[in-house]
Amino acid sequence: MTYVVVARYRTLPGKEDEVLALLDTMAEASRQEPDNLQYRVHRSTEDPRTVVLYEEYEAESGFDAHCATDHFRDLVLGRVVPLLEHREVLRLTPREARA
């Protein structure tokens, strides 16, 4: 069973291109992590300041390890978060199929 994280960011006005560039770098680094299955950056077609990240890991421990990396601490916590108006992070596990 995989572990999914969906993060929704709203950038400060005029900071969306800077945030997207940083997240592109973040995505490239994150995809190299051993437990990362997917890391995708999405931009809203209705509001260019809204960015959604879709991340998938083999297990919750993979996401925890991701949060401990230097690239997460530098790029996301150190450089992206200060450029955001709002940040919401959802941690998700798949619902088991019912018979």
All heavy atoms as an XYZ file, in Angstrom:
807
protein
N       0.847     -1.173      0.000
C       0.000      0.000      0.000
C       0.897      1.242      0.000
O       1.809      1.348      0.798
C      -0.901     -0.025      1.239
C      -1.941      1.050      1.215
S      -3.108      1.003      2.609
C      -3.683     -0.645      2.581
N       0.648      2.145     -0.899
C       1.477      3.348     -0.994
C       0.972      4.439     -0.060
O      -0.110      4.345      0.516
C       1.517      3.878     -2.432
O       0.194      4.264     -2.831
C       2.071      2.847     -3.392
N       1.775      5.470      0.057
C       1.473      6.619      0.903
C       1.528      7.848      0.010
O       2.514      8.075     -0.688
C       2.517      6.700      2.018
C       2.210      7.724      3.076
C       1.267      7.478      4.055
C       2.897      8.930      3.102
C       1.001      8.403      5.042
C       2.634      9.864      4.098
C       1.686      9.591      5.061
O       1.428     10.518      6.032
N       0.459      8.621      0.013
C       0.339      9.772     -0.885
C       0.275     11.061     -0.083
O      -0.357     11.118      0.971
C      -0.922      9.634     -1.773
C      -1.186     10.901     -2.563
C      -0.786      8.434     -2.698
N       0.919     12.085     -0.614
C       0.848     13.428     -0.042
C       0.397     14.374     -1.136
O       0.933     14.355     -2.252
C       2.221     13.873      0.511
C       2.163     15.308      1.002
C       2.655     12.937      1.630
N      -0.618     15.177     -0.822
C      -1.080     16.216     -1.730
C      -0.915     17.538     -0.993
O      -1.465     17.723      0.090
C      -2.552     16.005     -2.147
C      -3.041     17.161     -3.003
C      -2.720     14.682     -2.881
N      -0.135     18.416     -1.576
C       0.094     19.726     -0.963
C      -0.487     20.797     -1.879
O      -0.289     20.760     -3.096
C       1.583     19.963     -0.758
N      -1.204     21.719     -1.288
C      -1.787     22.835     -2.043
C      -1.176     24.122     -1.519
O      -1.263     24.419     -0.323
C      -3.300     22.847     -1.879
C      -3.949     23.963     -2.658
C      -5.452     23.913     -2.513
N      -6.026     25.064     -3.175
C      -7.296     25.202     -3.434
N      -8.142     24.268     -3.079
N      -7.732     26.275     -4.027
N      -0.559     24.850     -2.429
C       0.086     26.108     -2.080
C      -0.604     27.259     -2.805
O      -1.033     27.109     -3.945
C       1.554     26.122     -2.545
C       2.478     25.115     -1.929
C       3.717     24.888     -2.503
C       2.162     24.399     -0.790
C       4.618     23.979     -1.965
C       3.053     23.493     -0.245
C       4.273     23.286     -0.835
O       5.162     22.397     -0.296
N      -0.662     28.399     -2.153
C      -1.082     29.647     -2.808
C       0.071     30.608     -2.610
O       0.427     30.964     -1.484
C      -2.359     30.200     -2.215
C      -2.788     31.503     -2.892
C      -4.286     31.672     -2.818
N      -4.694     33.014     -3.188
C      -4.937     33.410     -4.429
N      -4.818     32.563     -5.420
N      -5.319     34.653     -4.665
N       0.665     31.021     -3.720
C       1.837     31.886     -3.639
C       1.452     33.317     -3.308
O       0.319     33.739     -3.516
C       2.613     31.887     -4.973
O       1.848     32.577     -5.958
C       2.937     30.481     -5.442
N       2.419     34.059     -2.832
C       2.238     35.495     -2.692
C       2.117     36.085     -4.092
O       2.655     35.528     -5.060
C       3.434     36.107     -1.963
C       3.597     35.706     -0.498
C       4.954     36.180      0.031
C       2.463     36.263      0.340
N       1.420     37.214     -4.241
C       1.281     37.819     -5.566
C       2.643     38.072     -6.217
O       3.572     38.574     -5.584
C       0.563     39.142     -5.280
C      -0.165     38.903     -3.988
C       0.722     37.976     -3.207
N       2.758     37.664     -7.479
C       3.980     37.887     -8.229
C       5.095     36.890     -7.960
O       6.160     36.980     -8.558
N       4.886     35.925     -7.079
C       5.932     34.958     -6.717
C       5.718     33.583     -7.345
O       6.513     32.670     -7.118
C       6.016     34.818     -5.187
C       6.407     36.096     -4.484
C       7.797     36.536     -4.918
C       8.245     37.773     -4.167
N       9.573     38.205     -4.584
N       4.672     33.426     -8.152
C       4.348     32.097     -8.673
C       5.449     31.500     -9.553
O       5.761     30.311     -9.432
C       2.998     32.090     -9.406
C       2.824     33.138    -10.454
C       2.253     34.466     -9.966
O       2.258     34.753     -8.755
O       1.797     35.228    -10.822
N       6.078     32.277    -10.414
C       7.134     31.735    -11.273
C       8.363     31.326    -10.467
O       8.989     30.304    -10.755
C       7.518     32.735    -12.366
C       6.417     32.892    -13.407
O       5.588     31.972    -13.560
O       6.383     33.947    -14.076
N       8.689     32.097     -9.453
C       9.821     31.755     -8.588
C       9.548     30.462     -7.828
O      10.411     29.576     -7.745
C      10.091     32.903     -7.615
C      11.314     32.720     -6.761
C      11.612     33.924     -5.871
O      10.982     34.989     -6.029
O      12.485     33.786     -4.998
N       8.329     30.322     -7.303
C       7.956     29.112     -6.574
C       7.979     27.910     -7.513
O       8.517     26.849     -7.166
C       6.568     29.272     -5.916
C       6.031     27.930     -5.426
C       6.648     30.262     -4.751
N       7.444     28.052     -8.710
C       7.431     26.938     -9.660
C       8.838     26.503    -10.043
O       9.115     25.299    -10.144
C       6.623     27.312    -10.900
C       5.115     27.357    -10.681
C       4.431     28.016    -11.872
C       4.547     25.971    -10.427
N       9.742     27.435    -10.228
C      11.128     27.086    -10.556
C      11.778     26.311     -9.410
O      12.470     25.311     -9.631
C      11.931     28.347    -10.881
N      11.548     26.755     -8.188
C      12.087     26.041     -7.030
C      11.488     24.640     -6.910
O      12.188     23.670     -6.609
C      11.825     26.835     -5.744
C      12.628     28.128     -5.582
C      12.037     28.984     -4.466
C      14.090     27.811     -5.313
N      10.192     24.529     -7.176
C       9.537     23.226     -7.078
C       9.967     22.286     -8.197
O      10.008     21.069     -8.004
C       8.018     23.397     -7.058
C       7.465     24.035     -5.785
C       5.965     24.268     -5.912
C       7.776     23.194     -4.553
N      10.307     22.816     -9.355
C      10.848     21.968    -10.419
C      12.177     21.352     -9.980
O      12.427     20.168    -10.207
C      11.035     22.770    -11.709
C       9.722     23.094    -12.402
O       8.687     22.468    -12.078
O       9.730     23.993    -13.276
N      12.999     22.150     -9.326
C      14.265     21.650     -8.788
C      13.998     20.622     -7.693
O      14.649     19.571     -7.627
C      15.116     22.815     -8.238
O      15.360     23.735     -9.301
C      16.435     22.322     -7.665
N      13.020     20.919     -6.856
C      12.641     20.002     -5.777
C      12.146     18.676     -6.333
O      12.515     17.604     -5.832
C      11.557     20.668     -4.913
C      11.114     19.853     -3.749
S      12.459     19.641     -2.575
C      11.734     18.403     -1.534
N      11.331     18.729     -7.364
C      10.789     17.503     -7.961
C      11.903     16.626     -8.504
O      11.904     15.404     -8.288
C       9.796     17.863     -9.064
N      12.851     17.230     -9.178
C      13.967     16.472     -9.743
C      14.759     15.757     -8.646
O      15.089     14.576     -8.764
C      14.875     17.403    -10.535
C      15.962     16.696    -11.290
C      16.772     17.650    -12.150
O      16.204     18.597    -12.698
O      17.995     17.417    -12.252
N      15.041     16.468     -7.558
C      15.785     15.859     -6.444
C      14.958     14.779     -5.753
O      15.470     13.718     -5.403
C      16.200     16.937     -5.450
N      13.679     15.035     -5.569
C      12.814     14.097     -4.847
C      12.630     12.790     -5.603
O      12.518     11.722     -4.996
C      11.450     14.737     -4.583
O      11.608     15.867     -3.754
N      12.587     12.864     -6.910
C      12.412     11.650     -7.727
C      13.610     10.706     -7.616
O      13.502      9.541     -7.983
C      12.168     12.029     -9.178
C      10.820     12.663     -9.411
C      10.587     12.979    -10.882
N       9.417     13.814    -11.031
C       9.410     15.007    -11.614
N      10.520     15.494    -12.145
N       8.299     15.700    -11.694
N      14.719     11.202     -7.091
C      15.909     10.365     -6.902
C      15.907      9.639     -5.560
O      16.739      8.766     -5.324
C      17.185     11.231     -7.012
C      17.303     12.007     -8.304
C      17.163     11.146     -9.542
O      17.815     10.114     -9.654
N      16.299     11.544    -10.456
N      14.975      9.974     -4.684
C      14.902      9.335     -3.370
C      14.452      7.877     -3.530
O      13.586      7.586     -4.366
C      13.929     10.088     -2.465
C      14.369     11.506     -2.160
C      13.287     12.321     -1.468
O      12.347     11.735     -0.902
O      13.379     13.566     -1.522
N      15.015      6.961     -2.737
C      14.732      5.537     -2.933
C      13.267      5.144     -2.782
O      12.803      4.249     -3.478
C      15.605      4.839     -1.890
C      16.124      5.889     -0.996
C      15.978      7.213     -1.680
N      12.520      5.771     -1.900
C      11.120      5.383     -1.670
C      10.118      6.227     -2.441
O       8.911      6.024     -2.330
C      10.786      5.442     -0.177
C      11.522      4.384      0.619
O      11.784      3.294      0.053
O      11.836      4.628      1.795
N      10.596      7.188     -3.239
C       9.688      8.041     -4.003
C       9.230      7.327     -5.260
O      10.038      6.849     -6.049
C      10.366      9.369     -4.363
C       9.428     10.275     -5.136
O       9.354     10.208     -6.344
N       8.722     11.102     -4.409
N       7.921      7.261     -5.445
C       7.342      6.655     -6.646
C       6.903      7.711     -7.650
O       6.874      7.449     -8.848
C       6.146      5.772     -6.268
C       6.446      4.632     -5.293
C       5.159      3.942     -4.877
C       7.419      3.649     -5.929
N       6.559      8.889     -7.139
C       6.085      9.951     -8.018
C       6.142     11.295     -7.292
O       5.855     11.366     -6.093
C       4.634      9.652     -8.434
C       4.227     10.335     -9.674
C       2.892      9.828    -10.204
O       2.246     10.575    -10.888
N       2.472      8.613     -9.905
N       6.514     12.325     -8.024
C       6.517     13.688     -7.486
C       6.162     14.598     -8.655
O       6.944     14.754     -9.580
C       7.896     14.057     -6.922
C       7.907     15.307     -6.075
C       8.039     15.241     -4.698
C       7.791     16.573     -6.661
C       8.058     16.383     -3.911
C       7.805     17.717     -5.885
C       7.936     17.620     -4.515
O       7.949     18.762     -3.739
N       4.966     15.153     -8.620
C       4.489     15.962     -9.740
C       4.035     17.334     -9.255
O       3.365     17.447     -8.228
C       3.343     15.256    -10.448
C       3.813     13.905    -11.030
C       2.747     13.230    -11.812
N       2.442     14.035    -12.992
C       1.446     13.763    -13.810
N       0.659     12.740    -13.579
N       1.221     14.524    -14.854
N       4.386     18.345    -10.027
C       4.010     19.727     -9.722
C       2.914     20.134    -10.708
O       3.073     19.981    -11.920
C       5.231     20.672     -9.866
C       4.827     22.105     -9.552
C       6.376     20.217     -8.962
N       1.818     20.660    -10.175
C       0.685     21.100    -10.997
C       0.391     22.567    -10.705
O       0.504     23.007     -9.560
C      -0.574     20.289    -10.673
C      -0.395     18.824    -10.818
N      -0.680     18.149    -11.968
C       0.053     17.891     -9.942
C      -0.429     16.863    -11.809
N       0.032     16.685    -10.584
N      -0.040     23.278    -11.746
C      -0.447     24.679    -11.591
C      -1.909     24.783    -11.997
O      -2.322     24.236    -13.024
C       0.405     25.567    -12.480
C       0.147     27.036    -12.296
C       1.048     27.836    -13.206
N       1.113     29.224    -12.786
C       1.936     30.101    -13.310
N       2.779     29.733    -14.261
N       1.940     31.346    -12.884
N      -2.682     25.493    -11.227
C      -4.101     25.664    -11.513
C      -4.304     26.388    -12.841
O      -3.606     27.365    -13.143
C      -4.769     26.462    -10.394
O      -6.096     26.794    -10.744
N      -5.266     25.914    -13.605
C      -5.614     26.597    -14.853
C      -6.524     27.791    -14.595
O      -6.697     28.635    -15.466
C      -6.330     25.629    -15.825
O      -7.506     25.126    -15.188
C      -5.414     24.482    -16.217
N      -7.086     27.872    -13.397
C      -8.004     28.955    -13.051
C      -7.356     30.053    -12.225
O      -7.799     31.194    -12.246
C      -9.209     28.382    -12.294
C      -9.999     27.399    -13.142
C     -11.000     26.609    -12.325
O     -10.922     26.630    -11.077
O     -11.860     25.973    -12.946
N      -6.321     29.699    -11.480
C      -5.641     30.668    -10.617
C      -4.143     30.371    -10.671
O      -3.681     29.415    -10.055
C      -6.150     30.559     -9.184
C      -5.417     31.471     -8.219
O      -4.603     32.322     -8.665
O      -5.638     31.333     -7.005
N      -3.363     31.158    -11.392
C      -1.936     30.877    -11.550
C      -1.137     30.902    -10.249
O      -0.013     30.407    -10.210
C      -1.451     31.947    -12.522
C      -2.479     33.011    -12.490
C      -3.770     32.360    -12.098
N      -1.717     31.422     -9.182
C      -1.021     31.435     -7.893
C      -1.236     30.150     -7.099
O      -0.621     29.958     -6.054
C      -1.486     32.641     -7.066
C      -0.979     33.967     -7.630
C      -1.506     35.172     -6.869
N      -1.336     35.044     -5.436
C      -2.111     35.659     -4.543
N      -3.094     36.455     -4.936
N      -1.893     35.512     -3.256
N      -2.082     29.258     -7.580
C      -2.343     27.997     -6.891
C      -1.519     26.881     -7.519
O      -1.579     26.654     -8.728
C      -3.841     27.646     -6.932
O      -4.563     28.665     -6.235
C      -4.106     26.302     -6.264
N      -0.756     26.202     -6.675
C       0.118     25.105     -7.087
C      -0.248     23.889     -6.244
O      -0.448     24.011     -5.028
C       1.601     25.474     -6.869
C       2.511     24.318     -7.216
C       1.962     26.725     -7.657
N      -0.326     22.736     -6.888
C      -0.626     21.495     -6.174
C       0.490     20.494     -6.458
O       0.881     20.297     -7.606
C      -1.994     20.915     -6.599
C      -2.223     19.551     -5.963
C      -3.117     21.871     -6.223
N       0.980     19.888     -5.397
C       1.990     18.837     -5.511
C       1.329     17.500     -5.259
O       0.533     17.367     -4.325
C       3.099     19.030     -4.480
C       3.823     20.366     -4.472
C       4.849     20.376     -3.348
C       4.472     20.635     -5.797
N       1.676     16.515     -6.077
C       1.228     15.147     -5.856
C       2.480     14.312     -5.660
O       3.339     14.245     -6.535
C       0.430     14.614     -7.051
C       0.028     13.166     -6.868
C      -1.135     12.843     -6.195
C       0.840     12.136     -7.336
C      -1.485     11.513     -5.992
C       0.491     10.815     -7.137
C      -0.668     10.505     -6.475
O      -1.008      9.200     -6.266
N       2.578     13.690     -4.489
C       3.744     12.881     -4.149
C       3.270     11.492     -3.735
O       2.295     11.368     -3.006
C       4.511     13.505     -2.984
C       4.889     14.955     -3.195
C       5.458     15.589     -1.950
O       6.249     14.932     -1.236
O       5.114     16.742     -1.663
N       3.999     10.482     -4.185
C       3.654      9.113     -3.799
C       4.924      8.389     -3.369
O       5.953      8.470     -4.048
C       2.992      8.379     -4.954
C       2.427      7.041     -4.568
C       1.583      6.414     -5.659
O       1.478      6.990     -6.762
O       1.031      5.339     -5.410
N       4.808      7.693     -2.242
C       5.939      6.982     -1.642
C       5.553      5.539     -1.383
O       4.374      5.212     -1.263
C       6.355      7.658     -0.326
C       6.770      9.085     -0.530
C       5.828     10.114     -0.494
C       8.089      9.415     -0.803
C       6.205     11.439     -0.727
C       8.468     10.723     -1.028
C       7.522     11.730     -0.992
O       7.885     13.021     -1.228
N       6.539      4.677     -1.265
C       6.281      3.271     -0.975
C       5.615      3.082      0.383
O       4.815      2.176      0.567
C       7.576      2.469     -1.053
C       8.094      2.345     -2.468
C       9.331      1.489     -2.572
O       9.633      0.718     -1.638
O      10.001      1.586     -3.612
N       5.947      3.962      1.336
C       5.381      3.891      2.689
C       5.511      5.264      3.347
O       6.224      6.140      2.852
C       6.125      2.839      3.505
N       4.840      5.438      4.463
C       4.917      6.700      5.207
C       6.356      7.029      5.581
O       6.759      8.194      5.574
C       4.036      6.625      6.459
C       4.014      7.923      7.242
C       3.075      7.872      8.439
O       2.507      6.805      8.731
O       2.913      8.922      9.086
N       7.136      6.013      5.873
C       8.535      6.236      6.241
C       9.314      6.900      5.096
O      10.260      7.646      5.346
C       9.199      4.923      6.645
O       9.144      3.987      5.578
N       8.911      6.652      3.859
C       9.549      7.302      2.715
C       9.298      8.797      2.710
O      10.194      9.584      2.401
N       8.077      9.192      3.074
C       7.778     10.625      3.160
C       8.514     11.257      4.330
O       9.042     12.363      4.215
C       6.272     10.866      3.286
C       5.927     12.319      3.406
C       6.134     13.190      2.346
C       5.409     12.827      4.585
C       5.824     14.549      2.462
C       5.093     14.174      4.710
C       5.308     15.039      3.642
N       8.577     10.552      5.451
C       9.319     11.072      6.599
C      10.791     11.283      6.235
O      11.384     12.307      6.603
C       9.193     10.127      7.793
C       7.772     10.077      8.347
O       6.986     11.019      8.104
O       7.437      9.074      9.014
N      11.361     10.331      5.513
C      12.754     10.464      5.073
C      12.900     11.638      4.112
O      13.879     12.385      4.163
C      13.222      9.164      4.416
N      11.916     11.823      3.246
C      11.905     12.953      2.307
C      11.962     14.285      3.070
O      12.732     15.180      2.710
C      10.636     12.870      1.448
C      10.297     14.094      0.710
N      10.988     14.504     -0.417
C       9.320     15.021      0.909
C      10.448     15.629     -0.869
N       9.441     15.955     -0.081
N      11.168     14.390      4.121
C      11.116     15.635      4.907
C      12.419     15.911      5.655
O      12.662     17.047      6.059
C       9.953     15.581      5.893
S       8.339     15.642      5.087
N      13.245     14.900      5.819
C      14.517     15.058      6.522
C      15.679     15.377      5.573
O      16.791     15.635      6.044
C      14.834     13.788      7.309
N      15.423     15.383      4.261
C      16.506     15.625      3.310
C      16.934     17.087      3.310
O      16.154     17.985      3.640
C      16.097     15.241      1.870
O      15.007     16.067      1.454
C      15.745     13.764      1.764
N      18.173     17.302      2.916
C      18.680     18.671      2.800
C      17.905     19.453      1.752
O      17.622     20.640      1.941
C      20.169     18.668      2.435
C      21.049     18.194      3.586
O      20.596     18.239      4.751
O      22.193     17.784      3.314
N      17.552     18.810      0.631
C      16.846     19.547     -0.420
C      15.441     19.962      0.031
O      14.980     21.039     -0.318
C      16.825     18.804     -1.769
C      16.296     17.422     -1.747
N      17.114     16.325     -1.588
C      15.044     16.929     -1.881
C      16.374     15.227     -1.632
N      15.116     15.573     -1.808
N      14.761     19.149      0.842
C      13.453     19.556      1.366
C      13.604     20.743      2.317
O      12.883     21.730      2.199
C      12.763     18.393      2.089
C      11.433     18.776      2.687
C      10.289     18.790      1.919
C      11.344     19.135      4.025
C       9.062     19.164      2.461
C      10.132     19.506      4.585
C       8.982     19.514      3.793
N      14.559     20.628      3.226
C      14.743     21.702      4.212
C      15.171     23.009      3.551
O      14.696     24.080      3.913
C      15.718     21.269      5.293
C      15.053     20.284      6.267
C      15.943     19.915      7.399
N      16.678     18.733      6.938
C      17.833     18.336      7.410
N      18.417     19.009      8.359
N      18.405     17.260      6.950
N      16.058     22.913      2.563
C      16.525     24.126      1.876
C      15.465     24.690      0.938
O      15.080     25.853      1.066
C      17.801     23.822      1.088
C      18.236     25.008      0.231
O      18.217     26.158      0.731
O      18.580     24.787     -0.948
N      14.988     23.866      0.002
C      14.096     24.371     -1.043
C      12.686     24.662     -0.544
O      12.149     25.745     -0.786
C      14.041     23.389     -2.212
C      15.338     23.258     -3.005
C      15.276     22.075     -3.948
C      15.617     24.546     -3.774
N      12.073     23.701      0.137
C      10.682     23.895      0.552
C      10.591     24.768      1.797
O       9.977     25.833      1.777
C       9.962     22.543      0.752
C       8.569     22.749      1.337
C       9.866     21.793     -0.568
N      11.198     24.315      2.887
C      11.065     25.073      4.140
C      11.791     26.416      4.092
O      11.265     27.427      4.556
C      11.568     24.232      5.311
C      10.810     22.932      5.568
C      11.405     22.202      6.766
C       9.325     23.168      5.743
N      12.984     26.417      3.516
C      13.788     27.631      3.523
C      13.449     28.651      2.456
O      13.545     29.856      2.689
N      13.018     28.179      1.267
C      12.841     29.109      0.151
C      11.412     29.208     -0.381
O      10.991     30.294     -0.774
C      13.809     28.723     -0.951
C      15.257     28.860     -0.443
C      16.279     28.208     -1.331
N      16.442     28.936     -2.560
C      17.185     28.509     -3.581
N      17.825     27.363     -3.506
N      17.281     29.217     -4.679
N      10.674     28.096     -0.417
C       9.310     28.148     -0.947
C       8.330     28.683      0.089
O       7.551     29.600     -0.193
C       8.853     26.759     -1.469
C       7.359     26.758     -1.780
C       9.653     26.360     -2.700
N       8.328     28.117      1.281
C       7.348     28.501      2.305
C       7.307     30.018      2.544
O       6.221     30.588      2.647
C       7.552     27.699      3.608
C       6.716     28.266      4.747
C       7.197     26.224      3.377
N       8.438     30.721      2.592
C       8.357     32.176      2.784
C       7.666     32.925      1.623
O       7.281     34.075      1.782
C       9.822     32.610      2.894
C      10.547     31.387      3.356
C       9.829     30.248      2.693
N       7.505     32.258      0.480
C       6.869     32.881     -0.684
C       5.393     32.512     -0.811
O       4.763     32.811     -1.824
C       7.617     32.474     -1.967
C       9.098     32.833     -2.024
C       9.730     32.262     -3.282
C       9.292     34.335     -1.939
N       4.859     31.867      0.228
C       3.475     31.404      0.177
C       2.555     32.222      1.062
O       2.925     32.656      2.143
C       3.385     29.939      0.621
C       4.195     28.925     -0.176
C       4.002     27.534      0.415
C       3.830     28.964     -1.646
N       1.350     32.373      0.579
C       0.272     32.989      1.351
C      -0.434     31.922      2.191
O      -0.929     32.195      3.280
C      -0.708     33.625      0.361
C      -1.857     34.360      0.948
C      -2.676     34.996     -0.154
O      -2.276     36.053     -0.653
O      -3.715     34.412     -0.535
N      -0.489     30.707      1.628
C      -1.195     29.600      2.293
C      -0.548     28.281      1.891
O      -0.096     28.120      0.756
C      -2.670     29.600      1.876
C      -3.459     28.473      2.450
N      -3.871     28.445      3.762
C      -3.902     27.320      1.898
C      -4.545     27.326      3.978
N      -4.573     26.631      2.864
N      -0.548     27.337      2.832
C       0.007     26.005      2.575
C      -0.832     24.972      3.301
O      -1.059     25.083      4.507
C       1.452     25.948      3.063
C       2.124     24.599      2.913
C       3.571     24.712      3.421
N       4.282     23.463      3.282
C       4.983     22.897      4.233
N       5.087     23.481      5.420
N       5.624     21.771      4.023
N      -1.294     23.985      2.562
C      -2.068     22.895      3.141
C      -1.445     21.582      2.667
O      -1.181     21.415      1.473
C      -3.518     22.969      2.673
C      -4.383     21.841      3.152
C      -5.795     21.914      2.592
O      -6.040     22.640      1.615
O      -6.654     21.213      3.146
N      -1.201     20.659      3.584
C      -0.591     19.376      3.248
C      -1.498     18.263      3.753
O      -1.819     18.205      4.945
C       0.821     19.245      3.871
C       1.420     17.883      3.531
C       1.728     20.370      3.391
N      -1.922     17.400      2.829
C      -2.766     16.262      3.167
C      -1.947     14.979      3.032
O      -1.304     14.762      2.001
C      -3.967     16.182      2.229
C      -4.890     17.388      2.210
C      -5.919     17.237      1.099
C      -5.572     17.551      3.548
N      -1.985     14.148      4.061
C      -1.313     12.850      4.042
C      -2.407     11.801      3.863
O      -3.376     11.774      4.630
C      -0.568     12.622      5.351
C       0.572     13.597      5.562
C       1.125     13.449      6.968
N       2.325     14.229      7.149
C       3.452     13.726      7.649
N       3.512     12.455      8.025
N       4.516     14.479      7.771
N      -2.236     10.927      2.859
C      -3.312     10.025      2.476
C      -2.840      8.583      2.317
O      -1.708      8.343      1.882
C      -3.911     10.471      1.135
C      -4.300     11.943      1.035
C      -4.481     12.341     -0.417
C      -5.561     12.217      1.826
N      -3.711      7.653      2.649
C      -3.469      6.252      2.350
C      -4.665      5.763      1.534
O      -5.792      6.236      1.723
C      -3.333      5.385      3.625
O      -4.480      5.561      4.435
C      -2.080      5.771      4.398
N      -4.434      4.811      0.640
C      -5.544      4.313     -0.187
C      -6.591      3.615      0.658
O      -6.279      2.942      1.640
C      -4.869      3.314     -1.137
C      -3.425      3.612     -1.071
C      -3.158      4.201      0.272
N      -7.808      3.784      0.262
C      -8.923      3.080      0.908
C      -8.950      1.662      0.366
O      -8.841      1.450     -0.836
C     -10.226      3.804      0.579
C     -11.431      3.221      1.182
C     -12.602      4.171      0.941
N     -13.876      3.515      0.952
C     -14.533      3.136      2.039
N     -13.993      3.354      3.224
N     -15.705      2.552      1.959
N      -9.066      0.716      1.267
C      -9.086     -0.680      0.844
C     -10.396     -0.971      0.118
O     -11.454     -0.480      0.495
C      -8.942     -1.600      2.047
C      -7.549     -1.538      2.662
C      -7.361     -2.576      3.747
O      -7.987     -3.648      3.668
O      -6.580     -2.299      4.667
N     -10.289     -1.765     -0.937
C     -11.483     -2.136     -1.711
C     -12.411     -3.012     -0.851
O     -11.937     -3.831     -0.070
C     -11.070     -2.891     -2.962
N     -13.683     -2.787     -1.007
C     -14.669     -3.570     -0.265
C     -15.182     -4.697     -1.158
O     -15.405     -4.487     -2.337
C     -15.814     -2.679      0.173
C     -15.322     -1.556      1.088
C     -16.433     -0.670      1.447
N     -16.953     -1.107      2.740
C     -17.927     -0.503      3.385
N     -18.497      0.554      2.860
N     -18.331     -0.943      4.538
N     -15.347     -5.831     -0.583
C     -15.822     -7.002     -1.359
C     -17.299     -6.933     -1.617
O     -18.045     -6.262     -1.011
C     -15.484     -8.282     -0.619
